[in-house]
Amino acid sequence: MNEPLPTSQRHRVIWPTIRWTLSDPGRFLMFGFGSGLIRPGSGTWGTLLAWLLWVLVSPGVPDWALGVFILFSFLYGCWACQRVTQSLGEEDHVGIVWDEWVAFWLVLWLVPSGWVSQGMAFLLFRVFDTVKPPPIRQADAKFKGGAGIMLDDLLAAGYTLICMAVLVKLGFPV
């Protein structure tokens, strides 16, 4: 059984140059407009940019349109992440942050609006995406390609949404 590499080994990768990333719109998007190239913590930087984009773009957009956008972003990510990883020659480059973007947009779409809720959701999402509790770690090891890249973040989003729902149910001001 292939267990995922420890974080210290996963981060010993060859990082693409900004020039390489900018040379293709799909690469630029998968690397989160370059936020995925920031080290350390590329996933955190990518998620922060996803949050900023959400705050700037989502107000006034109907819920159904946001849901459709997130669905198509997920499907596009399955294809595009596969394409970019093939051109990199690496299964799941840590700098690809489109998966964080889409998963965190799903979280932001479903949690109560407001800075406290979104901040709590951000922290929970980053913990689950980084620690990868079961079954996230197992899914990350088993499912490969673009869909596998997208899946582990979707599971982290699921954990985040469950925790947020519990906090709301318990009456925490989120």
C-alpha positions as semicolon CSV with decimal commas, in nm:
position;residue;x (nm);y (nm);z (nm)
1;M;0,000;0,000;0,000
2;N;0,139;0,338;-0,097
3;E;0,124;0,571;0,198
4;P;0,158;0,941;0,124
5;L;0,499;1,087;0,188
6;P;0,551;1,275;0,512
7;T;0,516;1,650;0,471
8;S;0,892;1,702;0,495
9;Q;0,947;1,473;0,195
10;R;0,648;1,597;-0,007
11;H;0,791;1,947;-0,001
12;R;1,124;1,838;-0,146
13;V;1,006;1,888;-0,498
14;I;1,128;2,072;-0,800
15;W;0,943;2,400;-0,811
16;P;0,840;2,538;-1,148
17;T;0,955;2,883;-1,242
18;I;0,717;3,174;-1,269
19;R;0,795;3,180;-1,640
20;W;0,686;2,816;-1,678
21;T;0,371;2,882;-1,476
22;L;0,282;3,192;-1,679
23;S;0,346;3,018;-2,012
24;D;0,008;2,842;-2,003
25;P;-0,325;2,978;-1,869
26;G;-0,411;2,638;-1,718
27;R;-0,085;2,627;-1,527
28;F;-0,136;2,982;-1,405
29;L;-0,483;2,891;-1,282
30;M;-0,381;2,558;-1,122
31;F;-0,099;2,737;-0,936
32;G;-0,353;2,991;-0,808
33;F;-0,231;3,297;-1,004
34;G;0,112;3,220;-0,859
35;S;0,001;3,188;-0,495
36;G;0,092;2,820;-0,506
37;L;0,453;2,915;-0,572
38;I;0,486;3,095;-0,236
39;R;0,684;2,891;0,015
40;P;0,638;2,774;0,279
41;G;0,268;2,707;0,305
42;S;0,161;2,717;-0,059
43;G;-0,176;2,560;0,028
44;T;-0,239;2,822;0,293
45;W;-0,146;3,107;0,058
46;G;-0,365;2,958;-0,211
47;T;-0,659;2,924;0,028
48;L;-0,614;3,284;0,143
49;L;-0,630;3,403;-0,218
50;A;-0,939;3,188;-0,278
51;W;-1,101;3,358;0,022
52;L;-1,011;3,704;-0,109
53;L;-1,153;3,621;-0,452
54;W;-1,472;3,491;-0,289
55;V;-1,514;3,810;-0,086
56;L;-1,462;4,024;-0,397
57;V;-1,675;3,826;-0,644
58;S;-1,952;3,640;-0,460
59;P;-2,164;3,926;-0,316
60;G;-2,479;3,964;-0,520
61;V;-2,427;3,641;-0,715
62;P;-2,728;3,407;-0,678
63;D;-2,669;3,090;-0,474
64;W;-2,761;2,865;-0,766
65;A;-2,498;3,035;-0,985
66;L;-2,231;2,993;-0,716
67;G;-2,322;2,625;-0,682
68;V;-2,301;2,569;-1,057
69;F;-1,971;2,757;-1,071
70;I;-1,823;2,542;-0,792
71;L;-1,942;2,222;-0,962
72;F;-1,787;2,321;-1,295
73;S;-1,471;2,438;-1,119
74;F;-1,441;2,093;-0,961
75;L;-1,491;1,914;-1,293
76;Y;-1,248;2,148;-1,467
77;G;-0,997;2,091;-1,185
78;C;-1,010;1,713;-1,232
79;W;-0,908;1,758;-1,595
80;A;-0,668;2,051;-1,557
81;C;-0,482;1,915;-1,252
82;Q;-0,420;1,594;-1,446
83;R;-0,288;1,790;-1,743
84;V;-0,058;2,010;-1,534
85;T;0,081;1,721;-1,327
86;Q;0,160;1,530;-1,647
87;S;0,352;1,828;-1,782
88;L;0,537;1,855;-1,448
89;G;0,605;1,483;-1,429
90;E;0,485;1,477;-1,069
91;E;0,164;1,318;-0,936
92;D;0,045;1,587;-0,694
93;H;0,265;1,895;-0,681
94;V;0,226;2,084;-0,355
95;G;0,211;2,413;-0,547
96;I;-0,110;2,324;-0,729
97;V;-0,373;2,506;-0,525
98;W;-0,679;2,495;-0,752
99;D;-0,800;2,203;-0,540
100;E;-0,783;2,422;-0,229
101;W;-0,964;2,702;-0,411
102;V;-1,258;2,489;-0,517
103;A;-1,293;2,305;-0,186
104;F;-1,273;2,627;0,015
105;W;-1,526;2,799;-0,214
106;L;-1,762;2,512;-0,135
107;V;-1,706;2,574;0,236
108;L;-1,759;2,950;0,201
109;W;-2,076;2,892;-0,001
110;L;-2,226;2,676;0,277
111;V;-2,109;2,836;0,604
112;P;-2,275;3,138;0,763
113;S;-2,147;3,461;0,614
114;G;-1,929;3,691;0,820
115;W;-1,566;3,718;0,913
116;V;-1,586;3,503;1,226
117;S;-1,750;3,210;1,046
118;Q;-1,525;3,237;0,745
119;G;-1,215;3,270;0,964
120;M;-1,310;2,965;1,168
121;A;-1,383;2,773;0,846
122;F;-1,044;2,878;0,706
123;L;-0,859;2,751;1,014
124;L;-1,052;2,422;1,021
125;F;-1,005;2,365;0,648
126;R;-0,630;2,426;0,666
127;V;-0,597;2,187;0,962
128;F;-0,790;1,909;0,787
129;D;-0,611;1,965;0,456
130;T;-0,269;1,960;0,626
131;V;-0,318;1,681;0,883
132;K;-0,530;1,463;0,651
133;P;-0,716;1,256;0,912
134;P;-0,875;0,929;0,796
135;P;-1,014;0,876;0,538
136;I;-0,850;1,179;0,374
137;R;-0,500;1,030;0,401
138;Q;-0,619;0,698;0,257
139;A;-0,803;0,869;-0,030
140;D;-0,494;1,079;-0,101
141;A;-0,286;0,761;-0,125
142;K;-0,540;0,558;-0,326
143;F;-0,684;0,800;-0,581
144;K;-0,441;0,946;-0,829
145;G;-0,460;1,189;-1,117
146;G;-0,663;1,505;-1,134
147;A;-0,967;1,357;-0,959
148;G;-0,746;1,231;-0,676
149;I;-0,590;1,574;-0,634
150;M;-0,935;1,730;-0,608
151;L;-1,083;1,457;-0,383
152;D;-0,869;1,497;-0,071
153;D;-0,949;1,868;-0,050
154;L;-1,317;1,796;-0,103
155;L;-1,300;1,558;0,194
156;A;-1,123;1,826;0,402
157;A;-1,408;2,062;0,306
158;G;-1,656;1,797;0,424
159;Y;-1,485;1,772;0,763
160;T;-1,485;2,150;0,788
161;L;-1,856;2,173;0,708
162;I;-1,942;1,907;0,966
163;C;-1,744;2,090;1,234
164;M;-1,905;2,421;1,142
165;A;-2,252;2,264;1,156
166;V;-2,177;2,124;1,503
167;L;-2,053;2,464;1,622
168;V;-2,369;2,631;1,491
169;K;-2,588;2,361;1,652
170;L;-2,410;2,405;1,986
171;G;-2,478;2,778;1,972
172;F;-2,126;2,905;1,916
173;P;-2,130;3,251;1,758
174;V;-1,995;3,152;1,417
